[in-house]
Amino acid sequence: MAAFCPLPVTQDLPTLRAKLQGLLRFLRDALSISNAHTVDFYTESVWERLVDLSPETVLTALKSAATARAEAGLSEARPLVESENGSGEWRPCGKGRQAEVTGLRIAPSGGSRSEPRITDFPRMFCETSQRLVNVEAFALAAKCCSIQNLGICTPLEQLLIALRGNKRQRTGMCICVCENLKPNEFMNTKKSHEVQTMSELICSIADYCGIKQVIDLGSGKGYLSSFLSLKYGLNVYGIDSSNSNTHGAKERNRKLKKHWKLYRTQSRVDANGGLALKMAKEKKVQNEMKYKADTEKVCNNNSAKQEKVSTSDFLPGHSGSVISDIRIQMENLQTQPYEEENLCFVNAFSLIDFLPVDAVEPISSLQIPNAEMSEAARGRRRMVPQSNESNIYSPLTSFITADSELHDIIKDLEDCLMVGLHTCGDLAPNTLRIFTSKSEIKGVCSVGCCYHLLSEEFENEHKECTEEKWGFPMCQYLKEERWCCGHNARMSACLALERVAIGQGLSTESLFYRAVLQDIIKDCYGITKCNQHVGKIYSKCSSFLDYVRKSLKKLGLDETKLPENTILDYYEKYKPRRNELEAFNMLKVVLAPCVETLILLDRLCYLKEQEDIAWSALVKLFDPVKSPRCYAIIALKKQQ
């Protein structure tokens, strides 16, 4: 590591395990709600089986709980929680403490107050039937079990301040090549928000570690890779398993290079034209000042006879002067010194179809006589990332596993960071495993997604499987507990509570249509389990009748077997029970952050178990409304 700046204190492994135990205590009863599939809601009588309350009671209680928390905050709910020291009071944590870990200093937390851990709750589920009986306690427990309220998250601002504590300029290191580069010019709002925030953090980590090479796993279309290389001058390898993604990125790069000479030339013209305009203005000001001095002298000698002459009579026209100077500048373009940092890439980013892009190769210094370049210009030139490679961003195709040999994929592998923005399923945990097993990887910053695609070691224990490294669980404690979430629970972990809270995210009617369709399939076609997916048909349908017809056809079932009135009868039968489905899905949404917390806490504990890791943390990077999967796992290795 190139620097020794204090990083925020994070909770140790025993503390995290204690919070994990509290979370499991809640989830052992509550996970049955997350594991219930809404497709089978009516066919398997989910409401009657899991909830011992009316839908109106549940919806009212959840609304009241949300309102109360918004008005009073979680801290007023003390009867249900206890502090870590068992006193019932909040206990300051970390004040005055500092740990030394092999060259990496950990700063004190500044006396921040610790969050409560869950010790006991009023009975939420019936002991005999296991049905939900106390919604208020359920909602509060779910809130306490979320990442933010468990107190396991490190603030992004605090981390950035620590990383930048020793910020100094290094040749080719995290220098902003183009300050005018705005990602929202070529990305949607969500992606722009993600890329800007994450790239800034990655650059800070790279600068802290003295590293210039970055490996972006699951790079997709390469937005993050491009931004890291273009704006921060980092040497990025974007690895994606999709050959079409890689091929598309390479083709866009090829096209961009073909057009770049034009824009580079234009940028040089603009830069020198601006310089010429500035010089002409300065020259005019000097002439005006000289003229004023001369006329004042004349006026003092004979003020009665002398008339002031306007500057326009005395000086050549401003526009003519500028045009003349610019013409001279253009004729001598190849011999005039210029400042490379002024050659911004703004024009290039109107070429939306060609993005993501390579970092632009700086113009060779052989084109400009060094003798004519000022010392300041030489210094600025050294700040621009230089590369002998044709690309600073290199898209590669490879399917990455925990056992992948990076040297076989990247020939010039050196000390580097490994990053991933919304790495899908097992790629997120495999990213962490690669980080811990490869000495060249000094740091990791990983944001996972698609929890439903994770492989679970204890999900199908009776099924033969050759899998050795599973996506979940990773940490030793959950392995010893043989803990299993289940596919449906992991699917529900992807629900976005923050979006639902503002009226986005859930289409109750489409879920209702699908649940009723499942009952039709069961009764009329004798199919109890339908493994095929209907897909996003709802938005293309004008009515429930239209939805059923199109869905049956897609599933390969004979829709002519059902008369119209039969389909409508099913709709009318379940319409009065639609509020059951709505209330149940709200319970799943409230529970979703707890399942996500379990998955992320598992990964953080895994890192804490590794001996060669100096610092690791869970950091909230994104606005959860814009980007629901907003948490990053970040870790740095000990200095060798």
C-alpha positions as CSV (number, residue, x, y, z in Angstrom):
1,M,0.0,0.0,0.0
2,A,1.4,3.4,-0.9
3,A,0.0,5.4,1.9
4,F,-0.8,5.2,5.6
5,C,-4.0,7.1,6.2
6,P,-6.5,6.3,8.8
7,L,-9.5,4.3,7.6
8,P,-12.8,4.2,9.4
9,V,-13.2,1.7,12.2
10,T,-15.4,-1.2,11.3
11,Q,-17.0,-3.9,13.5
12,D,-15.0,-6.9,14.2
13,L,-16.0,-10.5,13.4
14,P,-17.4,-11.4,16.8
15,T,-19.7,-8.4,16.7
16,L,-20.8,-9.1,13.2
17,R,-21.5,-12.8,14.2
18,A,-23.6,-11.6,17.2
19,K,-25.7,-9.5,14.9
20,L,-25.9,-12.4,12.4
21,Q,-27.3,-14.5,15.2
22,G,-30.0,-12.0,16.0
23,L,-30.9,-11.7,12.3
24,L,-31.3,-15.5,12.0
25,R,-33.5,-15.6,15.1
26,F,-36.0,-13.4,13.4
27,L,-35.7,-15.0,9.9
28,R,-36.2,-18.5,11.2
29,D,-39.9,-17.7,11.6
30,A,-40.3,-14.9,9.1
31,L,-38.6,-16.6,6.1
32,S,-41.7,-18.6,5.3
33,I,-43.3,-15.4,4.1
34,S,-40.4,-14.6,1.8
35,N,-40.4,-18.2,0.5
36,A,-44.0,-18.2,-0.5
37,H,-44.4,-17.6,-4.3
38,T,-47.1,-15.2,-5.3
39,V,-47.8,-17.3,-8.4
40,D,-49.1,-20.0,-6.0
41,F,-50.9,-17.6,-3.8
42,Y,-54.4,-18.9,-4.4
43,T,-53.6,-22.4,-5.5
44,E,-51.8,-23.1,-2.2
45,S,-54.0,-20.9,0.1
46,V,-50.9,-18.9,1.1
47,W,-52.8,-16.3,3.1
48,E,-54.7,-18.8,5.2
49,R,-51.6,-20.8,5.8
50,L,-49.2,-18.0,6.9
51,V,-51.3,-15.1,8.2
52,D,-53.8,-15.1,11.1
53,L,-55.1,-11.6,10.4
54,S,-57.3,-9.9,7.9
55,P,-55.7,-8.1,5.0
56,E,-57.2,-4.8,6.2
57,T,-55.5,-5.2,9.6
58,V,-52.1,-6.0,8.0
59,L,-52.2,-3.0,5.6
60,T,-53.4,-0.6,8.3
61,A,-50.7,-1.8,10.7
62,L,-47.9,-1.5,8.1
63,K,-49.1,1.9,7.2
64,S,-49.2,3.0,10.8
65,A,-45.8,1.5,11.5
66,A,-44.3,3.4,8.6
67,T,-45.9,6.6,9.6
68,A,-44.7,6.2,13.2
69,R,-41.1,5.5,12.2
70,A,-41.1,8.5,9.9
71,E,-42.4,10.8,12.6
72,A,-40.5,9.5,15.7
73,G,-37.6,7.4,14.4
74,L,-36.6,3.9,15.3
75,S,-34.9,4.9,18.6
76,E,-38.2,5.5,20.4
77,A,-39.1,1.8,20.0
78,R,-36.9,0.8,23.0
79,P,-39.2,-1.8,24.6
80,L,-38.4,-4.2,21.8
81,V,-34.7,-3.7,21.6
82,E,-31.7,-3.7,24.0
83,S,-28.3,-2.1,23.6
84,E,-25.2,-4.2,23.2
85,N,-24.2,-3.9,26.9
86,G,-27.6,-5.1,28.0
87,S,-28.4,-1.9,29.9
88,G,-31.3,-0.7,27.8
89,E,-29.3,2.4,26.9
90,W,-27.4,3.4,23.9
91,R,-23.7,2.8,24.3
92,P,-21.0,4.9,22.6
93,C,-18.7,2.8,20.5
94,G,-15.2,3.3,19.2
95,K,-14.3,6.5,21.0
96,G,-10.6,6.8,21.5
97,R,-9.9,3.5,20.0
98,Q,-7.4,2.8,17.3
99,A,-6.1,-0.4,15.8
100,E,-2.9,-1.0,13.9
101,V,-3.1,-3.7,11.3
102,T,0.2,-4.3,9.5
103,G,0.8,-0.9,8.1
104,L,-2.9,0.1,7.7
105,R,-4.0,2.5,10.3
106,I,-7.7,2.3,11.4
107,A,-9.1,5.6,12.7
108,P,-11.4,6.0,15.7
109,S,-15.0,6.3,14.8
110,G,-15.4,9.6,16.5
111,G,-17.6,8.4,19.3
112,S,-20.6,7.5,17.1
113,R,-23.4,5.8,18.9
114,S,-23.9,2.1,18.3
115,E,-27.1,0.7,16.9
116,P,-29.1,-1.7,19.0
117,R,-29.0,-5.4,18.6
118,I,-32.2,-7.5,18.7
119,T,-32.6,-9.4,21.9
120,D,-36.3,-10.0,22.2
121,F,-39.6,-9.2,20.5
122,P,-43.2,-9.7,21.4
123,R,-44.6,-12.9,19.9
124,M,-44.9,-12.3,16.2
125,F,-45.9,-15.8,15.1
126,C,-48.2,-18.3,16.7
127,E,-46.3,-21.1,18.4
128,T,-48.5,-23.9,17.1
129,S,-49.6,-22.7,13.6
130,Q,-46.5,-20.5,12.9
131,R,-48.9,-17.9,11.4
132,L,-48.2,-14.2,11.7
133,V,-50.2,-12.7,14.6
134,N,-48.4,-9.4,15.4
135,V,-47.8,-7.1,12.4
136,E,-46.5,-4.2,14.4
137,A,-43.7,-6.3,16.0
138,F,-43.0,-7.9,12.6
139,A,-42.5,-4.5,11.0
140,L,-40.3,-3.2,13.8
141,A,-38.2,-6.4,13.8
142,A,-37.7,-6.1,10.0
143,K,-36.7,-2.5,10.4
144,C,-34.2,-3.4,13.1
145,C,-32.7,-6.2,11.0
146,S,-32.0,-3.9,8.0
147,I,-28.4,-3.0,7.2
148,Q,-28.6,0.6,8.2
149,N,-30.2,-0.1,11.6
150,L,-27.8,-3.0,12.5
151,G,-25.0,-0.4,12.4
152,I,-22.8,-2.4,10.1
153,C,-22.5,0.1,7.3
154,T,-19.6,2.5,6.9
155,P,-20.6,6.0,5.6
156,L,-19.3,6.6,2.0
157,E,-18.4,10.2,2.9
158,Q,-16.3,9.1,5.8
159,L,-14.4,6.6,3.7
160,L,-13.7,9.0,0.9
161,I,-12.3,11.6,3.4
162,A,-10.0,8.9,4.8
163,L,-8.9,7.7,1.4
164,R,-8.1,11.2,0.3
165,G,-6.3,12.2,3.4
166,N,-2.9,11.9,1.7
167,K,-4.1,12.7,-1.8
168,R,-1.2,13.7,-3.9
169,Q,-0.6,13.9,-7.6
170,R,1.1,10.9,-9.1
171,T,2.1,10.4,-12.7
172,G,-0.7,8.5,-14.4
173,M,-2.6,8.1,-11.2
174,C,-6.2,9.1,-10.9
175,I,-5.7,12.4,-12.7
176,C,-9.0,13.7,-14.2
177,V,-8.2,13.7,-17.9
178,C,-11.4,15.5,-18.8
179,E,-13.3,17.5,-16.2
180,N,-16.1,18.2,-18.7
181,L,-16.9,14.5,-19.1
182,K,-20.5,14.0,-18.0
183,P,-21.8,10.4,-17.9
184,N,-25.5,11.5,-18.2
185,E,-24.7,12.5,-21.8
186,F,-24.5,8.8,-22.8
187,M,-26.1,6.8,-20.0
188,N,-29.5,6.7,-18.5
189,T,-30.1,8.4,-15.1
190,K,-29.7,5.2,-13.1
191,K,-26.5,4.1,-14.8
192,S,-25.0,7.6,-14.7
193,H,-25.6,7.8,-10.9
194,E,-24.0,4.4,-10.4
195,V,-21.0,5.0,-12.6
196,Q,-20.2,8.5,-11.3
197,T,-20.3,7.4,-7.6
198,M,-18.5,4.1,-7.9
199,S,-15.8,5.4,-10.3
200,E,-15.0,8.2,-7.8
201,L,-14.6,5.7,-5.0
202,I,-12.5,3.3,-7.1
203,C,-10.2,6.1,-8.2
204,S,-9.7,7.1,-4.5
205,I,-8.9,3.5,-3.6
206,A,-6.5,3.2,-6.5
207,D,-4.8,6.4,-5.5
208,Y,-4.6,5.2,-1.8
209,C,-3.1,1.9,-2.8
210,G,-0.8,3.3,-5.5
211,I,-2.4,1.2,-8.2
212,K,-3.3,2.0,-11.8
213,Q,-4.6,-1.3,-13.1
214,V,-8.3,-2.2,-12.6
215,I,-10.2,-5.4,-13.4
216,D,-13.9,-4.9,-14.0
217,L,-15.7,-8.2,-13.7
218,G,-19.0,-8.6,-15.4
219,S,-18.3,-5.3,-17.3
220,G,-21.3,-5.7,-19.6
221,K,-21.4,-2.8,-22.0
222,G,-18.4,-1.3,-20.3
223,Y,-19.8,1.9,-19.0
224,L,-17.9,1.8,-15.7
225,S,-14.7,0.6,-17.4
226,S,-14.9,3.4,-20.0
227,F,-15.5,6.1,-17.3
228,L,-12.6,4.8,-15.2
229,S,-10.2,4.9,-18.1
230,L,-11.5,8.1,-19.7
231,K,-12.0,10.4,-16.7
232,Y,-9.4,8.9,-14.3
233,G,-6.8,7.5,-16.7
234,L,-6.8,4.1,-15.1
235,N,-5.7,1.0,-17.1
236,V,-8.9,-1.1,-17.1
237,Y,-9.6,-4.6,-18.2
238,G,-13.3,-5.2,-18.6
239,I,-14.1,-9.0,-18.5
240,D,-17.6,-10.2,-19.5
241,S,-18.9,-13.7,-20.2
242,S,-21.0,-12.5,-23.1
243,N,-19.0,-12.5,-26.4
244,S,-21.6,-10.2,-27.9
245,N,-21.0,-7.6,-25.2
246,T,-17.2,-7.8,-25.7
247,H,-17.5,-7.8,-29.5
248,G,-19.9,-4.8,-29.4
249,A,-17.5,-2.9,-27.1
250,K,-14.6,-3.6,-29.5
251,E,-16.6,-2.6,-32.5
252,R,-17.6,0.7,-30.8
253,N,-14.0,1.3,-30.0
254,R,-12.9,0.7,-33.6
255,K,-15.5,3.1,-34.9
256,L,-14.7,5.7,-32.3
257,K,-11.0,5.6,-33.2
258,K,-11.8,6.0,-36.9
259,H,-13.7,9.2,-36.1
260,W,-11.5,10.4,-33.3
261,K,-8.8,12.0,-35.4
262,L,-11.4,14.5,-36.7
263,Y,-12.5,15.4,-33.2
264,R,-8.9,15.5,-31.9
265,T,-8.0,17.9,-34.7
266,Q,-11.0,20.0,-34.0
267,S,-10.2,20.1,-30.3
268,R,-6.7,21.3,-31.1
269,V,-8.1,24.0,-33.4
270,D,-10.5,25.0,-30.7
271,A,-7.8,25.1,-28.1
272,N,-5.4,27.1,-30.2
273,G,-8.3,29.3,-31.5
274,G,-9.2,30.1,-27.9
275,L,-5.5,30.9,-27.2
276,A,-5.4,33.2,-30.2
277,L,-8.6,35.0,-29.2
278,K,-7.1,35.5,-25.7
279,M,-3.9,36.8,-27.1
280,A,-5.7,39.2,-29.5
281,K,-7.8,40.5,-26.6
282,E,-4.7,41.1,-24.5
283,K,-3.0,42.8,-27.4
284,K,-6.0,45.1,-27.9
285,V,-6.1,46.0,-24.2
286,Q,-2.4,46.9,-24.3
287,N,-2.9,49.1,-27.3
288,E,-5.8,50.8,-25.7
289,M,-3.8,51.5,-22.6
290,K,-0.9,52.9,-24.7
291,Y,-3.4,55.0,-26.7
292,K,-4.9,56.4,-23.5
293,A,-1.5,57.3,-22.2
294,D,-0.6,59.1,-25.4
295,T,-3.9,61.0,-25.7
296,E,-3.8,62.1,-22.1
297,K,-0.3,63.5,-22.7
298,V,-1.5,65.4,-25.7
299,C,-4.6,66.6,-23.8
300,N,-2.5,68.0,-21.0
301,N,-0.5,70.1,-23.5
302,N,-3.4,71.5,-25.4
303,S,-6.7,70.3,-23.9
304,A,-8.8,73.0,-25.7
305,K,-7.8,72.0,-29.2
306,Q,-7.3,68.3,-28.9
307,E,-10.3,66.1,-29.5
308,K,-10.4,62.6,-28.2
309,V,-10.0,60.0,-30.9
310,S,-12.0,56.8,-30.4
311,T,-10.2,53.5,-30.1
312,S,-12.0,52.3,-33.1
313,D,-10.4,55.0,-35.1
314,F,-7.0,54.4,-33.7
315,L,-6.9,50.6,-33.5
316,P,-7.7,48.0,-36.1
317,G,-11.1,46.4,-35.7
318,H,-11.3,43.8,-32.9
319,S,-12.8,41.1,-35.2
320,G,-10.2,41.7,-37.9
321,S,-7.4,41.4,-35.3
322,V,-8.8,38.1,-34.0
323,I,-9.3,36.6,-37.5
324,S,-5.8,37.7,-38.5
325,D,-4.2,36.2,-35.4
326,I,-6.2,33.0,-35.7
327,R,-5.2,32.6,-39.3
328,I,-1.6,32.9,-38.3
329,Q,-2.1,30.4,-35.5
330,M,-3.7,27.9,-37.8
331,E,-0.8,28.2,-40.3
332,N,1.7,27.5,-37.5
333,L,-0.4,24.9,-35.7
334,Q,2.3,22.2,-35.7
335,T,5.0,24.4,-34.3
336,Q,3.0,26.2,-31.5
337,P,3.0,24.8,-28.0
338,Y,-0.3,24.0,-26.5
339,E,-1.7,22.6,-23.3
340,E,-2.9,19.0,-23.6
341,E,-5.3,19.1,-20.8
342,N,-7.4,21.6,-22.8
343,L,-8.1,19.0,-25.4
344,C,-11.2,17.8,-23.7
345,F,-13.3,15.0,-25.1
346,V,-16.6,16.8,-25.1
347,N,-17.3,16.5,-28.8
348,A,-16.5,12.8,-28.8
349,F,-19.3,12.1,-26.3
350,S,-22.0,13.2,-28.7
351,L,-21.2,9.9,-30.5
352,I,-23.6,8.0,-28.3
353,D,-23.7,5.0,-30.6
354,F,-20.0,4.5,-30.3
355,L,-19.8,4.3,-26.5
356,P,-18.4,2.8,-24.3
357,V,-15.0,3.9,-25.6
358,D,-11.3,3.5,-25.1
359,A,-9.3,6.2,-23.4
360,V,-7.9,8.5,-26.0
361,E,-4.2,8.1,-26.8
362,P,-2.4,11.3,-25.9
363,I,-0.8,13.0,-28.9
364,S,2.8,11.9,-29.1
365,S,5.3,14.4,-27.8
366,L,7.2,13.9,-31.0
367,Q,4.6,16.1,-32.8
368,I,5.6,19.1,-30.7
369,P,9.2,20.3,-30.3
370,N,10.0,19.9,-26.7
371,A,12.3,23.0,-26.9
372,E,9.2,25.1,-27.6
373,M,7.2,23.7,-24.7
374,S,7.1,25.6,-21.4
375,E,8.1,23.9,-18.2
376,A,4.5,24.3,-16.9
377,A,3.2,22.6,-20.1
378,R,5.7,19.8,-19.6
379,G,4.5,19.3,-16.1
380,R,0.9,19.1,-17.2
381,R,1.8,16.7,-19.9
382,R,3.3,14.4,-17.3
383,M,0.0,14.4,-15.5
384,V,-1.8,13.0,-18.5
385,P,-1.9,9.2,-18.4
386,Q,0.5,7.8,-20.9
387,S,0.2,4.3,-22.3
388,N,2.1,2.3,-24.9
389,E,-1.0,0.2,-25.4
390,S,-3.5,1.0,-28.0
391,N,-6.2,0.8,-25.4
392,I,-6.5,2.0,-21.8
393,Y,-9.8,0.1,-21.6
394,S,-9.6,-3.4,-23.0
395,P,-12.8,-5.5,-23.2
396,L,-12.2,-9.2,-22.8
397,T,-14.5,-12.3,-23.0
398,S,-14.2,-14.9,-20.3
399,F,-16.4,-16.9,-18.0
400,I,-15.1,-16.1,-14.5
401,T,-15.2,-18.6,-11.7
402,A,-13.6,-18.7,-8.3
403,D,-10.8,-20.8,-9.8
404,S,-10.1,-18.6,-12.9
405,E,-6.5,-18.0,-13.6
406,L,-6.2,-14.2,-14.3
407,H,-2.7,-14.6,-15.8
408,D,-4.2,-16.7,-18.6
409,I,-6.7,-13.9,-19.3
410,I,-4.6,-10.8,-18.7
411,K,-1.0,-11.2,-19.8
412,D,0.3,-8.0,-18.2
413,L,-1.4,-8.6,-14.9
414,E,0.2,-6.5,-12.1
415,D,-0.9,-5.1,-8.7
416,C,-4.5,-4.2,-9.3
417,L,-8.0,-3.6,-7.9
418,M,-10.9,-5.9,-8.7
419,V,-14.3,-4.2,-9.1
420,G,-17.8,-5.2,-10.2
421,L,-20.9,-3.1,-10.7
422,H,-24.0,-5.3,-10.2
423,T,-22.2,-8.6,-10.8
424,C,-24.9,-11.2,-11.3
425,G,-25.5,-14.2,-9.0
426,D,-22.4,-16.2,-8.1
427,L,-20.1,-13.7,-9.8
428,A,-20.3,-11.4,-6.8
429,P,-19.1,-14.0,-4.2
430,N,-16.6,-15.4,-6.7
431,T,-15.2,-11.9,-7.0
432,L,-14.4,-11.9,-3.3
433,R,-12.9,-15.4,-3.5
434,I,-10.6,-14.4,-6.4
435,F,-9.6,-11.3,-4.4
436,T,-8.6,-13.4,-1.4
437,S,-6.7,-16.0,-3.4
438,K,-4.7,-13.8,-5.8
439,S,-1.7,-11.9,-4.4
440,E,-1.8,-9.4,-7.3
441,I,-5.3,-8.1,-6.2
442,K,-4.8,-5.6,-3.5
443,G,-8.3,-4.3,-3.1
444,V,-11.9,-5.1,-4.1
445,C,-15.1,-3.1,-4.6
446,S,-18.0,-5.2,-5.5
447,V,-21.8,-4.5,-5.8
448,G,-23.8,-7.6,-6.4
449,C,-27.3,-8.2,-7.7
450,C,-29.6,-11.0,-8.9
451,Y,-29.6,-12.8,-5.6
452,H,-32.1,-15.3,-7.0
453,L,-29.3,-16.7,-9.3
454,L,-27.0,-17.5,-6.3
455,S,-26.2,-21.2,-5.8
456,E,-27.0,-22.4,-2.3
457,E,-25.1,-25.2,-0.7
458,F,-27.9,-26.4,1.5
459,E,-30.9,-25.8,-0.7
460,N,-31.0,-29.2,-2.3
461,E,-29.0,-31.4,0.0
462,H,-30.3,-34.7,-1.4
463,K,-29.5,-33.7,-4.9
464,E,-26.2,-34.8,-6.2
465,C,-24.0,-31.8,-7.2
466,T,-20.3,-31.4,-8.0
467,E,-20.3,-27.7,-7.0
468,E,-17.5,-27.0,-4.6
469,K,-17.7,-23.2,-4.1
470,W,-21.2,-22.0,-3.6
471,G,-22.6,-18.5,-3.9
472,F,-24.2,-18.8,-0.4
473,P,-23.3,-19.2,2.3
474,M,-19.7,-18.0,2.3
475,C,-18.8,-17.4,6.0
476,Q,-18.0,-20.2,8.4
477,Y,-20.8,-19.5,10.9
478,L,-23.6,-19.9,8.3
479,K,-21.9,-23.0,6.9
480,E,-21.9,-24.5,10.4
481,E,-25.6,-23.6,10.8
482,R,-26.2,-25.2,7.4
483,W,-28.4,-22.1,6.7
484,C,-30.5,-22.0,3.6
485,C,-32.6,-19.0,2.3
486,G,-34.3,-20.6,-0.6
487,H,-34.9,-19.4,-4.2
488,N,-38.1,-17.5,-3.5
489,A,-36.6,-15.7,-0.5
490,R,-33.6,-14.7,-2.5
491,M,-35.9,-13.5,-5.3
492,S,-37.9,-11.4,-2.8
493,A,-34.6,-9.9,-1.5
494,C,-34.5,-8.1,-4.9
495,L,-37.7,-6.2,-4.0
496,A,-37.1,-2.5,-3.6
497,L,-38.6,-1.2,-0.4
498,E,-37.6,2.4,-1.0
499,R,-39.2,2.4,-4.5
500,V,-42.4,0.8,-3.2
501,A,-42.5,3.4,-0.4
502,I,-42.9,6.2,-3.0
503,G,-45.4,4.3,-5.1
504,Q,-43.0,2.6,-7.5
505,G,-41.8,-1.0,-8.0
506,L,-44.8,-3.3,-7.6
507,S,-47.6,-3.9,-10.1
508,T,-50.3,-5.5,-7.9
509,E,-52.6,-6.1,-10.8
510,S,-50.1,-8.0,-12.8
511,L,-49.3,-10.2,-9.8
512,F,-53.0,-10.7,-9.3
513,Y,-53.5,-11.7,-12.9
514,R,-50.7,-14.2,-12.7
515,A,-52.0,-15.8,-9.4
516,V,-55.5,-16.3,-10.9
517,L,-54.0,-17.7,-14.1
518,Q,-52.2,-20.3,-12.0
519,D,-55.5,-21.4,-10.5
520,I,-57.0,-21.7,-14.0
521,I,-54.0,-23.8,-15.2
522,K,-54.4,-26.1,-12.1
523,D,-58.2,-26.6,-12.4
524,C,-58.6,-26.7,-16.2
525,Y,-55.4,-28.3,-17.3
526,G,-54.5,-30.4,-14.3
527,I,-51.0,-28.8,-14.0
528,T,-50.1,-28.2,-10.3
529,K,-46.6,-26.9,-11.0
530,C,-45.8,-24.8,-14.0
531,N,-42.1,-24.3,-14.4
532,Q,-42.5,-22.2,-17.5
533,H,-42.5,-18.4,-17.3
534,V,-45.2,-16.2,-18.8
535,G,-42.9,-13.3,-18.9
536,K,-43.8,-9.6,-19.3
537,I,-47.1,-10.1,-21.0
538,Y,-49.2,-7.9,-18.7
539,S,-48.1,-4.6,-20.3
540,K,-49.2,-5.9,-23.7
541,C,-52.7,-6.9,-22.7
542,S,-55.9,-4.9,-22.7
543,S,-57.8,-7.0,-20.1
544,F,-57.6,-10.1,-17.9
545,L,-59.3,-12.1,-20.7
546,D,-56.6,-11.0,-23.2
547,Y,-53.9,-11.8,-20.6
548,V,-55.1,-15.3,-20.1
549,R,-55.4,-16.0,-23.8
550,K,-51.9,-14.8,-24.6
551,S,-50.4,-16.5,-21.5
552,L,-51.9,-19.9,-22.3
553,K,-50.7,-19.7,-25.9
554,K,-47.1,-18.8,-24.7
555,L,-47.2,-21.8,-22.3
556,G,-48.2,-24.1,-25.1
557,L,-51.7,-24.7,-23.7
558,D,-54.9,-24.8,-25.9
559,E,-56.6,-21.5,-25.1
560,T,-59.7,-22.5,-27.1
561,K,-60.5,-25.1,-24.5
562,L,-61.7,-22.3,-22.2
563,P,-64.8,-20.2,-23.1
564,E,-64.7,-16.6,-22.3
565,N,-67.3,-16.7,-19.5
566,T,-65.2,-19.4,-17.7
567,I,-62.2,-17.1,-17.6
568,L,-64.2,-14.1,-16.4
569,D,-65.8,-16.3,-13.7
570,Y,-62.3,-16.9,-12.2
571,Y,-61.6,-13.2,-12.3
572,E,-64.8,-12.4,-10.4
573,K,-64.2,-15.2,-8.0
574,Y,-60.9,-13.8,-6.8
575,K,-61.5,-10.1,-7.3
576,P,-62.8,-9.7,-3.7
577,R,-59.6,-11.4,-2.4
578,R,-57.2,-9.2,-4.3
579,N,-56.4,-7.3,-1.1
580,E,-55.0,-10.5,0.4
581,L,-52.4,-10.6,-2.3
582,E,-51.7,-6.9,-1.9
583,A,-51.2,-7.2,1.9
584,F,-49.0,-10.3,1.6
585,N,-46.7,-8.7,-1.0
586,M,-46.3,-5.7,1.4
587,L,-45.2,-8.1,4.0
588,K,-42.6,-9.5,1.6
589,V,-41.4,-6.1,0.7
590,V,-40.9,-5.1,4.3
591,L,-39.0,-8.4,4.8
592,A,-36.8,-8.0,1.7
593,P,-34.1,-5.8,3.2
594,C,-33.6,-8.5,6.0
595,V,-32.8,-11.2,3.4
596,E,-30.5,-8.9,1.5
597,T,-28.8,-8.0,4.8
598,L,-28.2,-11.8,5.5
599,I,-26.6,-12.2,2.1
600,L,-24.3,-9.2,2.4
601,L,-23.4,-9.9,6.0
602,D,-22.4,-13.4,5.0
603,R,-20.0,-11.9,2.5
604,L,-18.6,-9.3,5.0
605,C,-18.0,-12.0,7.6
606,Y,-16.2,-14.1,5.0
607,L,-13.8,-11.3,4.4
608,K,-13.3,-10.7,8.2
609,E,-12.3,-14.4,8.5
610,Q,-9.4,-14.0,6.1
611,E,-6.0,-13.4,7.8
612,D,-4.4,-11.3,5.0
613,I,-7.1,-8.6,4.8
614,A,-6.3,-5.4,6.6
615,W,-9.7,-3.6,6.2
616,S,-13.1,-4.5,5.0
617,A,-16.5,-2.8,5.1
618,L,-20.0,-2.6,3.8
619,V,-20.7,0.8,2.2
620,K,-23.9,2.3,0.8
621,L,-22.9,3.8,-2.5
622,F,-26.2,4.6,-4.4
623,D,-29.5,6.2,-3.8
624,P,-31.7,3.1,-3.3
625,V,-34.6,4.7,-5.2
626,K,-32.4,5.1,-8.3
627,S,-30.5,1.9,-7.7
628,P,-32.0,-0.6,-5.2
629,R,-28.9,-2.8,-5.1
630,C,-26.9,0.0,-3.5
631,Y,-24.4,-1.7,-1.2
632,A,-20.7,-2.3,-1.9
633,I,-18.4,-4.8,-0.3
634,I,-15.0,-3.1,0.0
635,A,-11.8,-4.6,1.2
636,L,-8.0,-3.9,1.2
637,K,-5.2,-6.4,1.8
638,K,-2.4,-6.0,4.3
639,Q,0.8,-4.4,3.2
640,Q,3.3,-6.9,2.2
